Amino acid sequence: MAPLVDSLQQLGYSDGETLFGAPYDFRYGLAAKGHPSQVGSKFLEDLKSLIEKASTSNGGKPVILLSHSLGSLFALQLLNRNSPSWRKKFIKHFIALSAPWGGSMDEMFTFASGITLGIPLVDPLILRNEQRTSESNLWLLPNPKVYGDHTSLVITQNRSYSAYDMVDFLKDIGYPEGIYPYKTRIAPLIENIVAPKVPITCIIGTGVKTVESLFYKNSDFDEQPEVLYGDGDGTVNMVSLLALQSLWKDEKNQSLEVIKIGGVTHTLILKDEVALGKIVGEINRINSDIQFGFNNSFVNKKMHSD
């Protein structure tokens, strides 16, 4: 985050006064309302308090909420779990960088066969069990509402799996323990992505080869699959990055802008000069007097995979 923070400080934002960070342990996810989620719910409570404190200490000005990757999902949940009056008072604009609104095919790869994140000489199967324990990974599996009933996400000798087949997929890869939390905690959470009715700008990378389909010669997920690549930012598929455009196409009173940056990966967006210029330019557009800003620095190591 350092290059992004430096760019914001060059605009005149001051750490601890008009610029604030809210890091998060990426391993912990969130659950639908009515389900216990001690770490995630506590984070949203603390983040809400930080926003209110930041606004109050700056004359009651509403904040600009800036998030990256998984942080964008938390930020959207924060907005939708608070009243419209609270949003109107405290949130001026929400800027989401590389947001996986509909999840990512990378997660099906992770659950099935493990991913080394580019680390050489490491057996991905050794990492697989540990990676399956991260709550956030279940949250980031492809959302059926976004990926649809496309049947070629994962293909084996015996069958194909779409985003609607996630329960069967978890069972067949040998991870039945994931079925109950997916059905009870995750499915209700991703079933309806609600527009918060605050202005939103999505800034995304495009034109980077991204896992789109997995092909297994047998039905043994202990092998590494052949991979078909498509468009995205190297981690998140384009259909997920652009999900809000399709999900909210009929929404009224929801301002949504998408800024695309060619060739910028999921994490490079935080330090690439062109990308930083776009981010700074958007903040200038939103708040031209640069009197107050809020940097919500969600850190999601798992999604930093390119």
FILO-146259 format. One record per atom (N, C-alpha, C): x negated, y negated, z. Coordinates in pm, whole numbers, padded with zeros to 5 digits, always signed. Layout:
<atoms>
XYZ...
</atoms>
This chain:
<atoms>
-00081+00122+00000+00000+00000+00000-00085-00128+00000-00215-00115+00024-00299-00234+00043-00293-00332-00074-00307-00286-00201-00300-00382-00312-00167-00456-00318-00056-00385-00288+00075-00450-00288+00084-00552-00176+00037-00514-00058+00040-00607+00055-00046-00730+00025-00165-00707-00032-00252-00820-00068-00183-00915-00164-00112-00859-00262-00042-00942-00360+00066-01026-00293+00135-00967-00197+00240-01041-00126+00180-01150-00038+00066-01119+00023+00001-01220+00107-00050-01337+00022-00089-01307-00100-00132-01415-00190-00017-01507-00227+00104-01456-00217+00221-01540-00241+00250-01633-00124+00191-01603-00009+00214-01685+00109+00281-01611+00222+00312-01483+00202+00369-01404+00311+00263-01375+00416+00303-01372+00540+00209-01355+00650+00247-01233+00734+00150-01144+00753+00174-01020+00826+00224-01048+00967+00334-00986+01003+00391-01001+01137+00475-01125+01155+00477-01213+01054+00558-01335+01062+00668-01335+00955+00626-01318+00830+00723-01313+00720+00707-01186+00637+00616-01099+00679+00590-00974+00608+00581-00861+00711+00665-00758+00691+00673-00652+00791+00669-00516+00724+00610-00419+00791+00602-00284+00738+00678-00187+00827+00738-00084+00765+00812+00018+00840+00772+00156+00789+00653+00205+00827+00607+00337+00781+00690+00449+00840+00690+00562+00769+00776+00673+00810+00704+00806+00785+00728+00903+00872+00671+01037+00854+00752+01110+00748+00693+01128+00630+00765+01180+00514+00820+01321+00536+00769+01394+00633+00813+01532+00651+00956+01541+00703+01002+01436+00769+01136+01437+00826+01236+01375+00728+01345+01443+00707+01447+01393+00618+01559+01324+00694+01676+01327+00634+01794+01269+00694+01909+01364+00666+02015+01355+00742+02132+01441+00721+02255+01355+00701+02358+01418+00646+02485+01347+00627+02541+01305+00762+02626+01206+00761+02690+01160+00884+02760+01275+00954+02749+01277+01086+02811+01383+01163+02719+01499+01192+02598+01496+01136+02500+01602+01159+02380+01542+01231+02325+01612+01330+02211+01559+01405+02088+01543+01315+02023+01430+01329+01899+01403+01255+01819+01305+01341+01760+01359+01445+01702+01275+01550+01598+01176+01497+01501+01227+01420+01393+01139+01374+01443+01041+01269+01517+01091+01170+01566+01004+01064+01662+00898+01114+01755+00937+01199+01853+00841+01252+01785+00736+01340+01686+00778+01418+01613+00683+01502+01537+00583+01416+01482+00632+01304+01411+00541+01214+01506+00435+01157+01625+00476+01116+01721+00379+01063+01761+00277+01169+01775+00321+01294+01807+00228+01403+01694+00127+01422+01570+00178+01423+01455+00089+01442+01440-00007+01325+01466+00043+01204+01454-00041+01086+01559-00152+01087+01679-00118+01127+01783-00219+01139+01743-00328+01238+01689-00286+01351+01646-00383+01453+01533-00472+01400+01440-00411+01325+01329-00488+01269+01380-00593+01169+01475-00555+01086+01532-00649+00989+01598-00766+01062+01676-00735+01163+01745-00840+01238+01647-00933+01308+01543-00872+01365+01441-00952+01434+01366-01041+01336+01331-00983+01219+01258-01061+01119+01342-01178+01070+01469-01153+01047+01557-01260+01001+01574-01369+01107+01601-01327+01230+01623-01423+01338+01500-01510+01363+01383-01450+01356+01260-01526+01382+01223-01618+01267+01298-01610+01157+01274-01698+01043+01398-01779+01008+01463-01827+01112+01574-01918+01091+01700-01854+01036+01713-01723+01051+01834-01656+01005+01838-01629+00856+01726-01644+00788+01723-01616+00644+01739-01466+00620+01812-01427+00518+01824-01284+00483+01693-01234+00423+01671-01106+00430+01542-01050+00390+01546-00989+00250+01428-00976+00194+01408-00898+00073+01353-00763+00118+01427-00658+00089+01389-00523+00128+01315-00458+00013+01189-00420+00037+01104-00362-00067+01062-00222-00026+01096-00122-00106+01067+00016-00070+01000+00090-00183+00936+00201-00150+00874+00286-00251+00918+00430-00233+00953+00496-00343+00980+00640-00347+01089+00681-00248+01060+00780-00163+01157+00829-00066+01212+00716+00021+01130+00613+00044+01174+00498+00122+01299+00434+00065+01315+00442-00067+01433+00383-00130+01560+00456-00090+01551+00588-00072+01668+00665-00029+01704+00629+00115+01604+00613+00200+01630+00571+00337+01691+00430+00339+01637+00341+00256+01687+00204+00254+01833+00201+00210+01869+00280+00109+02007+00284+00063+02099+00339+00171+02052+00443+00243+02131+00496+00354+02150+00391+00463+02045+00315+00492+02055+00208+00591+02165+00109+00552+02163+00067+00426+02261-00031+00380+02403+00024+00391+02422+00147+00346+02556+00203+00343+02607+00248+00479+02518+00259+00577+02561+00296+00712+02586+00174+00800+02577+00056+00739+02609-00066+00810+02718-00142+00735+02785-00231+00805+02903-00296+00751+02869-00394+00638+02965-00422+00550+02943-00523+00446+02903-00658+00504+02960-00693+00618+02926-00822+00679+02781-00824+00725+02731-00709+00776+02591-00701+00818+02500-00716+00696+02533-00646+00590+02452-00654+00467+02448-00797+00413+02564-00861+00412+02571-00997+00358+02486-01093+00441+02484-01072+00571+02410-01163+00659+02259-01141+00653+02217-01013+00644+02074-00986+00663+01998-00946+00536+02065-00907+00429+01994-00858+00310+02017-00952+00192+01909-01009+00143+01918-01095+00025+01907-01015-00103+01816-00917-00105+01792-00837-00226+01719-00710-00186+01740-00606-00262+01674-00477-00240+01595-00442-00367+01463-00430-00352+01375-00391-00464+01325-00249-00437+01354-00158-00529+01316-00017-00512+01213+00021-00617+01098+00068-00571+00990+00109-00660+00988+00261-00672+00989+00313-00795+00976+00459-00821+01075+00541-00741+01199+00497-00733+01297+00564-00647+01351+00692-00709+01344+00804-00637+01398+00932-00686+01545+00947-00650+01629+00863-00709+01770+00857-00670+01839+00993-00680+01800+01071-00779+01863+01201-00798+01772+01318-00770+01665+01294-00693+01570+01400-00664+01466+01416-00774+01401+01532-00777+01291+01553-00872+01271+01701-00899+01240+01734-01024+01209+01872-01059+01083+01921-00988+00997+01830-00950+00877+01867-00874+00913+01948-00749+01030+01921-00692+01069+01989-00569+01107+02134-00595+01171+02163-00707+01201+02303-00740+01071+02380-00761+00974+02315-00824+00841+02373-00841+00778+02400-00705+00788+02303-00615+00730+02315-00482+00792+02432-00405+00924+02441-00403+00991+02547-00329+00965+02684-00390+00959+02691-00522+00943+02821-00587+00802+02876-00576+00702+02793-00608+00566+02845-00623+00459+02764-00552+00497+02654-00488+00399+02571-00420+00326+02480-00517+00286+02363-00471+00213+02267-00553+00089+02222-00477-00024+02220-00544-00150+02185-00479-00177+02036-00478-00091+01957-00544-00111+01812-00553-00246+01777-00614-00292+01863-00704-00416+01835-00775-00543+01873-00702-00530+01931-00583-00649+01971-00507-00705+02100-00568-00832+02099-00611-00889+02217-00677-00917+02331-00578-00918+02453-00632-00959+02574-00559-00865+02607-00442-00743+02558-00448-00646+02586-00342-00535+02672-00401-00502+02781-00335-00394+02869-00379-00260+02804-00344-00177+02770-00442-00051+02703-00412+00042+02786-00324+00028+02918-00329+00114+03003-00248+00083+02988-00099-00041+02953-00068-00078+02929+00071-00006+02804+00123+00012+02706+00034+00076+02581+00073+00228+02591+00073+00282+02687-00001+00426+02693-00023+00506+02700+00107+00469+02787+00198+00547+02801+00322+00548+02672+00402+00434+02604+00407+00428+02477+00480+00514+02372+00410+00508+02367+00277+00584+02267+00203+00734+02289+00218+00774+02414+00235+00917+02443+00252+00970+02393+00386+00882+02365+00481+00928+02323+00613+00959+02173+00621+00920+02096+00521+00947+01953+00523+01093+01926+00490+01165+01866+00583+01307+01839+00563+01332+01755+00438+01243+01661+00412+01264+01570+00301+01261+01642+00167+01191+01756+00159+01186+01828+00032+01322+01881-00009+01403+01927+00088+01539+01970+00055+01621+01853+00002+01603+01737+00061+01676+01617+00021+01641+01579-00124+01519+01610-00166+01470+01566-00296+01487+01669-00407+01555+01780-00378+01589+01873-00485+01683+01803-00584+01681+01842-00712+01765+01776-00812+01912+01772-00773+01968+01653-00780+02106+01628-00745+02197+01670-00861+02295+01758-00837+02385+01801-00946+02458+01685-01013+02492+01581-00934+02564+01467-00991+02477+01390-01091+02346+01407-01081+02253+01336-01169+02203+01426-01282+02163+01548-01247+02107+01640-01346+02214+01719-01420+02337+01721-01369+02447+01788-01437+02432+01939-01437+02501+02002-01531+02499+02149-01536+02399+02201-01638+02298+02118-01669+02189+02161-01758+02129+02290-01702+02124+02395-01782+02089+02528-01730+01942+02564-01744+01860+02472-01787+01721+02510-01812+01622+02443-01717+01665+02411-01596+01569+02356-01500+01467+02461-01462+01516+02580-01427+01428+02694-01397+01483+02815-01472+01395+02883-01545+01436+02998-01626+01349+03118-01592+01412+03231-01561+01340+03356-01537+01388+03460-01637+01334+03578-01626+01373+03687-01714+01520+03724-01694+01572+03703-01573+01708+03747-01540+01814+03639-01552+01777+03512-01526+01879+03407-01527+01818+03269-01534+01906+03171-01552+01866+03031-01551+01933+02962-01432+01870+02854-01386+01923+02780-01272+01940+02634-01310+02058+02581-01285+02083+02439-01299+02083+02377-01160+02103+02246-01155+02109+02180-01025+02230+02226-00944+02330+02281-01011+02447+02333-00941+02423+02471-00882+02310+02533-00915+02280+02669-00869+02179+02670-00756+02170+02560-00679+02062+02547-00582+02069+02653-00472+02188+02691-00429+02200+02792-00325+02144+02925-00375+02180+02966-00496+02126+03089-00554+01975+03078-00573+01931+02962-00614+01788+02941-00635+01711+02960-00505+01757+02900-00398+01688+02913-00269+01686+03058-00222+01795+03129-00244+01800+03271-00206+01704+03354-00291+01703+03332-00421+01624+03416-00511+01474+03392-00500+01434+03273-00457+01290+03248-00441+01240+03302-00308+01330+03357-00227+01288+03412-00098+01290+03312+00014+01376+03211+00003+01387+03111+00109+01533+03095+00152+01594+03204+00201+01735+03195+00243+01755+03103+00361+01649+03078+00438+01660+02988+00553+01699+02846+00510+01672+02813+00385+01703+02678+00338+01847+02660+00297+01922+02768+00284+02058+02759+00232+02151+02685+00327+02151+02721+00455+02243+02658+00550+02216+02507+00563+02091+02464+00586+02069+02319+00594+02100+02248+00463+02075+02313+00350+02107+02249+00222+02257+02229+00209+02336+02332+00241+02481+02325+00224+02546+02230+00324+02495+02228+00447+02562+02152+00552+02507+02010+00570+02378+01992+00549+02313+01864+00576+02283+01783+00450+02242+01852+00344+02196+01783+00223+02307+01762+00121+02382+01868+00090+02487+01856-00012+02583+01741+00017+02632+01725+00142+02722+01611+00169+02649+01477+00159+02519+01478+00184+02440+01354+00181+02424+01301+00039+02409+01392-00058+02381+01352-00195+02505+01355-00284+02616+01398-00228+02737+01416-00308+02789+01285-00365+02775+01178-00290+02828+01049-00334+02727+00939-00301+02660+00888-00403+02562+00780-00384+02638+00648-00399+02666+00586-00286+02755+00470-00282+02680+00341-00312+02742+00257-00393+02685+00125-00422+02703+00034-00300+02594-00026-00250+02604-00106-00127+02652-00249-00148+02667-00287-00273+02714-00423-00308+02619-00532-00260+02488-00500-00264+02384-00602-00250+02302-00595-00378+02243-00706-00421+02165-00704-00545+02048-00606-00536+02031-00526-00641+01925-00425-00643+01845-00437-00773+01714-00430-00759+01624-00421-00874+01543-00294-00861+01547-00209-00963+01465-00088-00968+01346-00114-01060+01227-00093-01011+01107-00107-01093+01045+00031-01106+01030+00079-01230+00991+00218-01251+00882+00229-01358+00805+00338-01349+00710+00372-01454+00776+00465-01554+00735+00457-01679+00790+00543-01784+00677+00596-01872+00711+00696-01953+00615+00745-02052+00504+00830-01997+00522+00885-01876+00422+00973-01815+00481+01115-01814+00405+01213-01858+00460+01349-01865+00495+01397-01725+00617+01449-01715+00676+01486-01586+00744+01622-01599+00727+01706-01497+00785+01840-01500+00936+01832-01527+00980+01902-01632+01122+01900-01669+01187+02038-01659+01114+02143-01695+01167+02280-01685+01053+02374-01649+01089+02482-01578+00993+02585-01538+01034+02718-01598+00936+02790-01654+00962+02920-01716+00879+03028-01647+00947+03127-01590+00880+03239-01525+00895+03364-01612+00784+03428-01644+00787+03547-01730+00866+03661-01665+00856+03670-01535+00931+03771-01461+01026+03700-01365+01079+03771-01271+01162+03709-01168+01084+03693-01038+00953+03701-01049+00865+03690-00934+00813+03548-00924+00859+03475-00824+00820+03335-00811+00683+03318-00747+00615+03430-00723+00478+03420-00671+00379+03385-00781+00424+03385-00904+00337+03347-01015+00357+03199-01046+00258+03141-01112+00272+03002-01155+00343+02999-01291+00442+02912-01305+00523+02912-01427+00460+02836-01542+00513+02861-01661+00487+02772-01773+00574+02649-01753+00522+02534-01790+00590+02409-01761+00623+02334-01890+00748+02291-01901+00789+02201-02008+00797+02062-01948+00730+01968-02012+00725+01832-01960+00820+01740-02037+00867+01638-01967+00952+01536-02027+00908+01399-01980+00996+01301-01995+00964+01163-01958+00990+01140-01810+00915+01048-01755+00929+01010-01615+00808+00931-01571+00778+00935-01441+00661+00863-01390+00552+00958-01341+00562+01086-01383+00464+01186-01342+00509+01264-01221+00607+01213-01148+00661+01279-01030+00813+01287-01037+00876+01178-01074+01022+01171-01080+01067+01166-01227+01166+01247-01259+01219+01251-01395+01296+01124-01429+01298+01090-01558+01363+00967-01600+01512+00966-01564+01579+01081-01574+01721+01086-01541+01746+01049-01395+01650+01075-01309+01662+01040-01168+01626+00894-01144+01522+00847-01209+01482+00707-01195+01593+00612-01241+01670+00654-01342+01775+00570-01399+01914+00609-01349+01920+00692-01246+02048+00749-01203+02152+00643-01165+02110+00534-01103+02208+00435-01057+02282+00372-01174+02214+00360-01289+02280+00302-01405+02401+00384-01447+02387+00516-01444+02498+00601-01485+02600+00620-01373+02553+00635-01250+02644+00659-01139+02731+00537-01107+02675+00419-01130+02746+00297-01093+02793+00216-01213+02803+00278-01328+02836+00202-01450+02972+00134-01442+03062+00187-01362+03196+00128-01350+03214+00049-01220+03105+00033-01144+03114-00041-01018+03127-00191-01042+03216-00253-00967+03231-00397-00972+03155-00460-00856+03105-00580-00878+03034-00656-00775+02907-00586-00728+02845-00506-00816+02716-00445-00783+02614-00490-00887+02527-00580-00846+02420-00628-00934+02308-00524-00938+02270-00480-01058+02165-00379-01073+02081-00412-01196+01951-00424-01174+01857-00449-01283+01749-00343-01279+01706-00297-01396+01598-00200-01406+01484-00260-01487+01365-00256-01429+01245-00304-01497+01155-00184-01524+01125-00157-01650+01044-00042-01689+00902-00086-01722+00805-00006-01676+00664-00034-01703+00602+00091-01766+00565+00082-01891+00513+00197-01962+00378+00244-01911+00364+00376-01894+00236+00435-01857+00197+00425-01712+00285+00375-01628+00253+00358-01485+00311+00476-01407+00227+00544-01330+00271+00662-01255+00340+00624-01125+00388+00727-01059+00467+00713-00937+00396+00632-00829+00267+00657-00810+00192+00583-00707+00110+00469-00764+00075+00476-00892-00002+00367-00953+00076+00237-00952+00207+00247-00943+00291+00128-00941+00258+00038-00822+00194+00094-00720+00159+00017-00600+00029-00061-00615-00048-00033-00721-00178-00100-00733-00213-00144-00875-00139-00099-00975-00165-00141-01113-00138-00291-01128-00228-00362-01197-00216-00507-01207-00088-00550-01277-00053-00478-01384+00070-00512-01455+00192-00488-01365+00192-00374-01296+00303-00342-01208+00315-00444-01094+00202-00477-01032+00204-00576-00925+00255-00710-00975+00218-00744-01098+00266-00868-01157+00417-00868-01173+00473-00752-01212+00618-00740-01226+00687-00753-01090+00629-00689-00989+00688-00694-00854+00686-00836-00800+00570-00899-00811+00557-01037-00763+00649-01130-00840+00657-01107-00971+00744-01191-01053+00890-01177-01014+00932-01055-00979+01069-01035-00937+01097-01102-00803+01001-01095-00713+01018-01163-00584+01024-01315-00604+00940-01366-00693+00946-01509-00725+01083-01548-00781+01137-01462-00866+01267-01490-00926+01376-01492-00819+01370-01396-00728+01471-01382-00624+01463-01495-00524+01343-01533-00490+01324-01625-00378+01215-01725-00414+01245-01815-00503+01144-01900-00564+01069-01988-00467+01130-02021-00352+01058-02107-00258+00961-02028-00170+00963-01894-00177+00869-01808-00105+00864-01841+00044+00980-01876+00102+00978-01909+00243+00986-01787+00332+01049-01683+00278+01063-01565+00364+01072-01440+00280+01008-01333+00327+01019-01206+00257+01007-01092+00355+01052-00977+00314+01044-00860+00401+00990-00744+00322+00880-00686+00365+00821-00572+00296+00848-00446+00375+00937-00364+00325+00971-00238+00392+00879-00130+00338+00768-00107+00407+00663-00021+00354+00684+00125+00392+00781+00192+00328+00798+00335+00350+00679+00407+00290+00624+00500+00362+00512+00578+00311+00555+00722+00298+00548+00777+00177+00594+00914+00154+00484+00992+00085+00400+01053+00162+00283+01121+00106+00320+01230+00007+00429+01302+00037+00467+01413-00051+00496+01365-00193+00562+01251-00204+00597+01203-00336+00476+01142-00407+00367+01123-00336+00246+01070-00398+00167+01186-00459+00218+01240-00567+00159+01364-00618+00091+01349-00753+00077+01227-00806+00012+01216-00936-00128+01159-00921
</atoms>
